[in-house]
Amino acid sequence: MSARPNAATETASAAGSADACCTGPLPVLGRDVTVPLVTGGEVTYAALDYAASAPALQRVWDDVAAYAPYYGSVHRGAGYLSQLSTDLFEQSRATVAGFLDCREDDQVVFTRSTTDSLNLLAQVVPAGCQVFVFETEHHASLLPWRDAQVTYLNAPRTPAQAVETLERALADRDPYGPALVCVTGASNVTGELWPVRELAAAAHAHGARIVLDAAQLAPHHPVSVKDLDVDWVAFSGHKLYAPFGSGVLAGRADWLRAAEPYLAGGGASRTVARRADGGVDVEWHTTAARHEAGSPNVIGVYSIASACKALTEAGFDTLVARERQLIDTVRAGLAEVPEVRVLSLFGDDAPRVGVISFVVDGWNSSHFAAALSAEYGIGVRDGLFCAHPLVRTLLGSDAQDPGECGAPEAEPGERSLNAIRVSFGAGTPDEHVERFVGAVKELVRDGAQWKYRTEDGRCVPDRG
């Protein structure tokens, strides 16, 4: 291999690493974007919706741009660019395995997202496997298990209660056969950290396996498969500052090897031959390729590897300490507004990542989020956050109360079954969270400066 493309990507990485050494926010794409305000003028956009999708790290963008001219098909060509791209693809797999501290015999399968990863795992669970999942999970963890017997566990109010609830459910399962526990590492609604290591120990003590949904954990905290003793971990690139359409499922190989491929096609098959009766015989790969049929998303995979390197080099101790300061700023500011109620399962003292959801007395949450955007240039999220049972529980609503994720049923100013979520991370400047806190106080005190209406299920400024 010529050193030319490698030198290009290494140059981009070195530049990103130099920037990452600072104690401020990591450089991200779009940090200087300005947006118009409905009240006039423009302001630098405050992206505070990291829990949905985080902006690309500048380091990731630079690495992708440096590689892009050398893009080629993976595993399928004799040409130079194809060989280079294949090497990059497999090196990225090794980088992700290192980032997750995988066991030596674990497999790293590249997917489209966390949702795709968990749907893949749902397709490979053995016959008769029972799945245990808390009602507090994101829909990506709640819904894929359509061919399994699923036990939905009630929302715990302490980490200890979560472990106790799981232990009882696993001990009482009938029949006492194969079982899988699916649990988040950090809530996409409250940001609270779950007792993953303890839940893994409980699962294994009762002959079950466990998969960790690390979509909200991996961008904020180090994730060690070995230390947490989980069997699989799933996460998405677009939440890890690498929004190029790839995800990861990493963990034990036996269930993956024993199952039929997630998708059938080229790349997953080793040999295909016609039989005398007119049919075909197929020998499938036993490596991660078994579940990676089709031409893979090389750029998406490489961007994840780049993000893993960037976060590792920046140092999670530094990133966590700075994010904790941002969390403290937001929580202290919201605590000064009596009309604000922050949603929580485990209480105010629970450790958490930069994800905070709340409601404001007297406000439709969609109206409040729309005003933050239109009048202050702040992007947050409103709705049920694809975690409907959890948000309903936290709001104390009846299970049949109306409400959709991001689609308000009430007019501006009326009560609605949804909440507001602010989320941030390694790329968030202090000014963004300070502006957010100031805007919340001002809106609650003075009200919105503009009139709003509901259009196509969204609350928008009334420009008529």
TORSE-746192 format. One record per residue (C-alpha): x, y, z. Coordinates in Angstrom, 2 decimals. Example, Ala and Ser with C-alpha at 12.3 -4.5 7.8 and 13.67 -1.06 7.14 Angstrom:
TORSE-746192
<<12.30,-4.50,7.80>>;
<<13.67,-1.06,7.14>>;
***
This chain:
TORSE-746192
<<0.00,0.00,0.00>>;
<<1.20,3.48,-0.83>>;
<<1.46,5.86,2.12>>;
<<-0.38,8.61,0.29>>;
<<-3.99,8.08,1.54>>;
<<-2.82,7.05,4.98>>;
<<-0.78,10.24,5.23>>;
<<-3.85,12.25,4.27>>;
<<-6.01,10.71,6.99>>;
<<-3.23,10.88,9.54>>;
<<-2.77,14.61,8.83>>;
<<-6.47,15.22,9.48>>;
<<-6.32,13.14,12.66>>;
<<-3.30,15.00,13.95>>;
<<-5.01,18.34,13.43>>;
<<-8.09,17.11,15.28>>;
<<-6.00,15.75,18.13>>;
<<-4.31,19.09,18.64>>;
<<-7.69,20.77,18.96>>;
<<-8.92,18.03,21.30>>;
<<-6.21,18.75,23.85>>;
<<-8.01,21.83,25.10>>;
<<-10.37,21.71,28.08>>;
<<-13.17,23.45,26.20>>;
<<-15.66,21.82,23.82>>;
<<-14.36,19.56,21.09>>;
<<-14.63,21.20,17.65>>;
<<-17.80,20.11,15.85>>;
<<-19.24,20.82,12.43>>;
<<-21.81,23.63,12.40>>;
<<-20.48,25.39,15.48>>;
<<-20.56,28.75,13.67>>;
<<-23.92,28.36,11.91>>;
<<-26.28,31.29,12.42>>;
<<-30.06,31.06,12.28>>;
<<-32.75,33.74,11.91>>;
<<-34.92,34.75,14.86>>;
<<-38.62,35.36,14.35>>;
<<-38.22,38.57,16.32>>;
<<-35.51,39.81,13.96>>;
<<-31.78,39.36,13.52>>;
<<-29.66,36.23,13.67>>;
<<-27.87,34.27,16.38>>;
<<-25.39,31.40,16.49>>;
<<-27.41,28.20,16.65>>;
<<-27.33,26.41,20.01>>;
<<-27.63,22.70,19.17>>;
<<-28.98,21.12,22.35>>;
<<-30.49,17.96,20.90>>;
<<-27.44,15.69,21.11>>;
<<-29.54,12.79,22.41>>;
<<-31.25,12.61,19.03>>;
<<-28.19,13.20,16.84>>;
<<-24.91,14.79,17.79>>;
<<-23.07,17.03,15.32>>;
<<-20.09,15.53,13.54>>;
<<-16.76,16.12,15.20>>;
<<-14.54,18.27,13.02>>;
<<-11.93,15.53,13.37>>;
<<-14.36,12.97,11.94>>;
<<-15.30,15.24,9.03>>;
<<-11.65,15.90,8.23>>;
<<-10.78,12.20,8.32>>;
<<-13.71,11.32,6.06>>;
<<-12.83,14.11,3.62>>;
<<-9.21,12.93,3.50>>;
<<-10.28,9.35,2.74>>;
<<-13.14,10.11,0.31>>;
<<-10.99,10.41,-2.87>>;
<<-9.66,6.90,-2.16>>;
<<-13.07,5.31,-1.66>>;
<<-13.51,1.90,-3.25>>;
<<-15.66,-1.23,-2.96>>;
<<-14.88,-3.41,0.05>>;
<<-13.94,-7.11,-0.13>>;
<<-14.78,-7.21,-3.81>>;
<<-11.98,-5.75,-5.89>>;
<<-8.40,-6.40,-6.89>>;
<<-7.76,-2.72,-7.52>>;
<<-5.68,-0.49,-5.31>>;
<<-8.58,1.61,-3.94>>;
<<-10.62,-1.49,-3.20>>;
<<-7.74,-3.04,-1.27>>;
<<-7.10,0.19,0.60>>;
<<-10.78,0.56,1.49>>;
<<-10.93,-3.05,2.65>>;
<<-7.96,-2.48,4.94>>;
<<-9.56,0.69,6.30>>;
<<-12.85,-1.11,6.88>>;
<<-11.24,-3.94,8.83>>;
<<-8.95,-1.58,10.73>>;
<<-12.08,0.32,11.76>>;
<<-13.54,-2.91,13.12>>;
<<-10.43,-3.39,15.25>>;
<<-10.61,0.24,16.44>>;
<<-14.22,-0.19,17.57>>;
<<-13.36,-3.45,19.34>>;
<<-10.62,-1.61,21.21>>;
<<-12.89,1.33,22.02>>;
<<-15.41,-1.08,23.58>>;
<<-12.73,-3.20,25.27>>;
<<-14.17,-6.33,23.69>>;
<<-13.14,-9.87,24.53>>;
<<-10.71,-11.52,22.13>>;
<<-13.33,-13.78,20.54>>;
<<-16.12,-11.16,20.32>>;
<<-17.45,-10.11,16.94>>;
<<-18.01,-6.51,15.83>>;
<<-20.85,-6.32,13.31>>;
<<-21.51,-3.08,11.49>>;
<<-25.17,-2.12,11.10>>;
<<-27.16,1.01,10.30>>;
<<-27.98,2.10,13.86>>;
<<-28.76,0.95,17.39>>;
<<-32.26,0.04,16.24>>;
<<-30.81,-2.07,13.44>>;
<<-28.34,-3.70,15.82>>;
<<-31.04,-4.75,18.28>>;
<<-33.29,-5.99,15.48>>;
<<-30.35,-8.08,14.26>>;
<<-29.89,-9.54,17.74>>;
<<-33.63,-10.22,17.93>>;
<<-33.30,-12.35,14.78>>;
<<-30.52,-14.53,16.21>>;
<<-31.86,-15.37,19.70>>;
<<-32.31,-19.14,20.01>>;
<<-35.72,-20.76,19.88>>;
<<-37.60,-20.51,23.14>>;
<<-35.54,-17.58,24.39>>;
<<-37.36,-15.28,26.80>>;
<<-36.57,-11.57,26.69>>;
<<-36.74,-9.26,29.71>>;
<<-36.88,-5.51,29.20>>;
<<-37.86,-2.62,31.45>>;
<<-40.71,-0.35,30.33>>;
<<-38.24,2.51,30.67>>;
<<-36.38,1.58,27.49>>;
<<-36.25,3.40,24.16>>;
<<-38.49,1.81,21.55>>;
<<-35.36,0.44,19.84>>;
<<-35.00,-1.85,22.87>>;
<<-38.69,-2.38,23.60>>;
<<-39.99,-3.42,20.21>>;
<<-37.65,-5.69,18.19>>;
<<-38.47,-8.94,20.04>>;
<<-41.50,-9.91,17.99>>;
<<-40.69,-13.62,17.74>>;
<<-39.77,-14.08,21.41>>;
<<-41.69,-14.30,24.66>>;
<<-41.20,-10.85,26.19>>;
<<-41.60,-9.83,29.82>>;
<<-41.91,-6.08,30.31>>;
<<-40.72,-4.99,33.75>>;
<<-42.17,-2.00,35.60>>;
<<-40.12,1.16,35.98>>;
<<-37.87,0.95,39.04>>;
<<-37.40,3.96,41.30>>;
<<-33.88,3.13,42.44>>;
<<-30.96,1.27,40.84>>;
<<-31.22,-1.36,43.59>>;
<<-34.88,-1.87,42.80>>;
<<-33.97,-2.41,39.14>>;
<<-31.62,-5.24,40.10>>;
<<-34.14,-6.77,42.52>>;
<<-36.93,-6.61,39.94>>;
<<-34.80,-8.32,37.32>>;
<<-33.61,-11.03,39.71>>;
<<-37.20,-11.92,40.68>>;
<<-38.35,-12.02,37.07>>;
<<-35.48,-14.22,35.95>>;
<<-35.81,-16.59,38.89>>;
<<-39.56,-17.00,38.28>>;
<<-39.39,-17.52,34.50>>;
<<-41.16,-20.59,33.20>>;
<<-39.76,-22.54,31.51>>;
<<-36.31,-21.91,32.93>>;
<<-34.59,-21.80,29.54>>;
<<-32.49,-19.38,27.52>>;
<<-33.10,-15.73,28.38>>;
<<-31.90,-12.31,27.29>>;
<<-32.01,-9.03,29.19>>;
<<-31.98,-5.77,27.24>>;
<<-31.11,-2.62,29.18>>;
<<-29.95,0.92,28.50>>;
<<-26.74,2.31,29.91>>;
<<-28.12,5.85,30.19>>;
<<-31.74,6.90,29.75>>;
<<-32.55,8.90,26.64>>;
<<-35.21,10.71,28.69>>;
<<-33.68,11.40,32.09>>;
<<-29.99,10.86,31.32>>;
<<-29.69,8.72,34.47>>;
<<-27.06,5.98,34.51>>;
<<-28.32,2.44,34.99>>;
<<-26.54,-0.19,37.15>>;
<<-25.34,-2.17,34.15>>;
<<-22.62,-4.16,35.92>>;
<<-25.03,-5.25,38.66>>;
<<-27.76,-6.12,36.16>>;
<<-25.26,-8.17,34.14>>;
<<-24.25,-10.06,37.28>>;
<<-27.90,-10.76,38.08>>;
<<-28.56,-11.95,34.53>>;
<<-25.60,-14.31,34.50>>;
<<-26.41,-15.64,37.97>>;
<<-29.76,-16.79,36.57>>;
<<-28.43,-18.26,33.33>>;
<<-29.39,-15.30,31.15>>;
<<-27.46,-13.08,28.78>>;
<<-27.58,-9.30,28.55>>;
<<-27.33,-6.73,25.78>>;
<<-26.45,-3.13,26.57>>;
<<-28.07,-0.32,24.60>>;
<<-25.17,2.13,24.77>>;
<<-26.62,4.70,22.35>>;
<<-26.72,7.36,25.09>>;
<<-23.81,6.01,27.14>>;
<<-20.97,5.61,24.64>>;
<<-20.83,9.30,23.61>>;
<<-20.46,10.38,27.26>>;
<<-18.67,7.64,29.21>>;
<<-16.20,4.86,28.45>>;
<<-17.85,1.49,27.76>>;
<<-15.93,-1.68,28.60>>;
<<-17.54,-4.96,27.57>>;
<<-15.10,-6.79,29.84>>;
<<-15.58,-4.60,32.89>>;
<<-19.36,-4.40,32.63>>;
<<-19.45,-8.11,31.71>>;
<<-22.20,-7.64,29.14>>;
<<-22.69,-10.13,26.34>>;
<<-23.41,-7.57,23.62>>;
<<-23.36,-3.82,23.22>>;
<<-25.16,-1.74,20.57>>;
<<-24.72,1.90,19.64>>;
<<-25.16,4.37,16.76>>;
<<-22.61,6.49,14.95>>;
<<-24.96,9.46,14.68>>;
<<-25.03,9.87,18.47>>;
<<-21.25,9.37,18.67>>;
<<-20.42,12.45,16.57>>;
<<-20.27,10.35,13.38>>;
<<-23.61,10.91,11.59>>;
<<-22.92,8.89,8.45>>;
<<-25.46,6.07,8.73>>;
<<-23.65,3.29,10.59>>;
<<-24.07,1.48,13.90>>;
<<-22.48,-1.35,15.84>>;
<<-23.44,-4.63,17.46>>;
<<-20.47,-6.12,19.30>>;
<<-20.26,-9.18,21.51>>;
<<-20.43,-12.92,21.73>>;
<<-20.18,-14.81,18.46>>;
<<-22.03,-18.07,19.17>>;
<<-25.61,-16.89,18.67>>;
<<-24.53,-14.83,15.67>>;
<<-22.81,-17.83,14.04>>;
<<-25.66,-20.23,14.74>>;
<<-28.41,-18.11,13.21>>;
<<-29.36,-17.53,9.62>>;
<<-27.93,-14.30,8.19>>;
<<-29.80,-11.12,9.09>>;
<<-29.87,-10.32,5.36>>;
<<-29.18,-12.82,2.60>>;
<<-26.93,-11.78,-0.24>>;
<<-23.42,-11.07,-1.41>>;
<<-20.83,-10.64,1.30>>;
<<-22.66,-12.90,3.75>>;
<<-22.13,-15.99,1.60>>;
<<-18.85,-17.88,1.11>>;
<<-20.00,-20.19,-1.67>>;
<<-23.20,-20.64,-3.66>>;
<<-23.66,-23.67,-5.96>>;
<<-26.48,-25.14,-8.00>>;
<<-27.82,-28.53,-6.97>>;
<<-28.91,-31.29,-9.29>>;
<<-32.53,-30.67,-8.34>>;
<<-32.27,-27.09,-9.56>>;
<<-31.95,-25.40,-6.17>>;
<<-28.88,-23.79,-4.59>>;
<<-26.62,-24.71,-1.71>>;
<<-25.18,-21.83,0.30>>;
<<-22.28,-21.78,2.74>>;
<<-22.50,-18.69,4.92>>;
<<-19.61,-16.89,6.54>>;
<<-19.05,-17.54,10.25>>;
<<-17.39,-14.15,10.81>>;
<<-19.13,-10.79,11.26>>;
<<-19.58,-10.74,7.47>>;
<<-22.39,-13.29,7.96>>;
<<-24.66,-10.42,9.01>>;
<<-23.21,-7.70,6.77>>;
<<-24.68,-8.64,3.39>>;
<<-24.42,-6.08,0.60>>;
<<-21.88,-3.36,-0.03>>;
<<-21.02,-1.93,3.38>>;
<<-21.11,1.73,4.35>>;
<<-17.34,2.19,4.41>>;
<<-17.47,5.92,5.12>>;
<<-19.98,5.43,7.92>>;
<<-17.84,2.72,9.48>>;
<<-14.65,4.76,9.16>>;
<<-16.36,7.78,10.70>>;
<<-17.28,5.71,13.77>>;
<<-13.69,4.56,14.12>>;
<<-12.51,8.16,13.78>>;
<<-14.92,9.28,16.51>>;
<<-13.77,6.45,18.78>>;
<<-10.17,7.58,18.37>>;
<<-11.03,11.25,18.89>>;
<<-12.95,10.64,22.13>>;
<<-10.28,8.29,23.45>>;
<<-7.50,10.79,22.71>>;
<<-9.47,13.65,24.27>>;
<<-9.75,11.55,27.43>>;
<<-13.06,10.51,28.95>>;
<<-12.00,11.76,32.38>>;
<<-11.70,15.26,30.94>>;
<<-14.89,14.96,28.88>>;
<<-16.94,13.62,31.80>>;
<<-15.69,16.33,34.17>>;
<<-16.57,19.11,31.75>>;
<<-19.98,17.62,30.97>>;
<<-20.72,17.39,34.68>>;
<<-20.17,21.14,34.91>>;
<<-22.65,21.69,32.07>>;
<<-25.16,19.42,33.80>>;
<<-24.76,21.33,37.04>>;
<<-25.29,24.64,35.23>>;
<<-28.52,23.46,33.62>>;
<<-29.94,21.73,36.69>>;
<<-29.11,24.68,38.97>>;
<<-30.72,27.09,36.52>>;
<<-33.88,25.03,36.13>>;
<<-34.12,24.61,39.92>>;
<<-34.48,28.39,40.20>>;
<<-37.73,28.28,38.21>>;
<<-40.59,26.96,40.40>>;
<<-42.75,26.25,37.35>>;
<<-40.22,23.74,35.98>>;
<<-40.37,20.07,36.94>>;
<<-37.40,17.94,35.93>>;
<<-38.27,14.31,35.18>>;
<<-36.35,11.65,37.07>>;
<<-36.57,7.97,37.98>>;
<<-33.78,7.68,40.53>>;
<<-33.83,11.13,42.14>>;
<<-31.82,14.33,42.01>>;
<<-28.57,12.77,43.21>>;
<<-28.46,10.02,40.59>>;
<<-25.41,10.14,38.29>>;
<<-26.36,11.08,34.76>>;
<<-25.18,12.15,31.32>>;
<<-26.09,15.40,29.58>>;
<<-29.75,14.56,28.93>>;
<<-32.44,16.37,30.93>>;
<<-36.20,16.34,30.34>>;
<<-38.70,18.62,32.01>>;
<<-42.16,20.15,31.84>>;
<<-43.24,23.70,32.59>>;
<<-46.47,24.44,34.43>>;
<<-48.93,26.33,32.25>>;
<<-47.09,25.53,29.02>>;
<<-47.65,23.10,26.19>>;
<<-44.19,21.55,25.85>>;
<<-44.24,21.84,22.05>>;
<<-45.09,25.54,22.35>>;
<<-42.20,26.05,24.76>>;
<<-39.72,24.23,22.49>>;
<<-40.93,26.19,19.47>>;
<<-40.37,29.49,21.30>>;
<<-36.86,28.44,22.32>>;
<<-36.08,27.83,18.67>>;
<<-37.82,30.75,17.02>>;
<<-36.97,33.46,19.59>>;
<<-33.60,32.29,20.96>>;
<<-32.03,30.07,18.29>>;
<<-31.96,27.07,20.64>>;
<<-32.69,23.59,19.31>>;
<<-34.18,21.19,21.86>>;
<<-36.67,18.35,21.45>>;
<<-40.24,17.95,22.60>>;
<<-42.45,14.88,22.64>>;
<<-42.26,11.42,24.17>>;
<<-38.77,10.76,22.82>>;
<<-39.54,7.29,21.42>>;
<<-39.89,6.13,25.02>>;
<<-43.65,6.46,25.42>>;
<<-44.19,4.15,28.44>>;
<<-41.39,5.84,30.40>>;
<<-42.52,9.41,29.74>>;
<<-46.13,8.48,30.55>>;
<<-44.94,6.99,33.85>>;
<<-42.84,10.07,34.69>>;
<<-45.73,12.41,33.86>>;
<<-48.13,10.33,35.94>>;
<<-50.50,9.90,33.01>>;
<<-52.96,7.15,32.26>>;
<<-51.68,4.67,29.71>>;
<<-54.55,5.61,27.39>>;
<<-54.03,9.37,27.50>>;
<<-53.47,10.83,24.02>>;
<<-50.04,11.94,22.97>>;
<<-47.53,11.17,20.26>>;
<<-43.80,11.52,19.91>>;
<<-43.35,15.06,18.63>>;
<<-46.97,15.52,17.55>>;
<<-48.86,17.66,20.09>>;
<<-52.57,17.04,20.49>>;
<<-53.12,20.32,22.34>>;
<<-53.03,23.87,21.08>>;
<<-50.28,26.26,22.27>>;
<<-50.86,27.16,25.89>>;
<<-52.87,24.00,26.65>>;
<<-51.58,21.01,28.61>>;
<<-50.16,18.24,26.46>>;
<<-48.79,14.77,27.12>>;
<<-45.22,15.45,26.21>>;
<<-42.07,16.97,27.66>>;
<<-39.06,19.08,26.67>>;
<<-35.59,17.54,26.43>>;
<<-32.31,19.41,26.44>>;
<<-29.19,17.37,25.68>>;
<<-25.56,18.21,25.16>>;
<<-22.09,16.72,25.12>>;
<<-18.44,17.06,24.17>>;
<<-19.06,19.72,21.53>>;
<<-21.32,22.01,23.55>>;
<<-19.97,25.49,24.42>>;
<<-20.74,26.94,27.84>>;
<<-22.61,29.81,26.18>>;
<<-25.20,27.46,24.71>>;
<<-26.33,26.07,28.06>>;
<<-26.15,29.52,29.66>>;
<<-28.34,30.93,26.89>>;
<<-30.75,28.03,27.36>>;
<<-31.09,28.63,31.10>>;
<<-31.62,32.35,30.53>>;
<<-34.23,31.69,27.85>>;
<<-36.20,29.31,30.08>>;
<<-36.31,31.88,32.86>>;
<<-37.33,34.65,30.48>>;
<<-40.06,32.63,28.77>>;
<<-41.56,31.54,32.08>>;
<<-41.41,35.09,33.46>>;
<<-42.47,37.11,30.42>>;
<<-44.12,34.63,28.08>>;
<<-43.44,34.20,24.38>>;
<<-42.94,37.31,22.27>>;
<<-44.63,35.73,19.25>>;
<<-47.86,33.93,18.51>>;
<<-47.73,30.24,17.57>>;
<<-50.04,27.75,15.91>>;
<<-50.10,24.03,15.21>>;
<<-49.27,23.04,11.65>>;
<<-48.90,19.45,10.48>>;
<<-48.55,18.29,14.07>>;
<<-45.84,20.82,14.94>>;
<<-46.02,24.07,16.88>>;
<<-44.66,26.84,14.64>>;
<<-44.56,30.65,14.65>>;
<<-47.70,32.21,13.22>>;
<<-46.41,34.35,10.38>>;
<<-49.84,35.15,9.01>>;
***
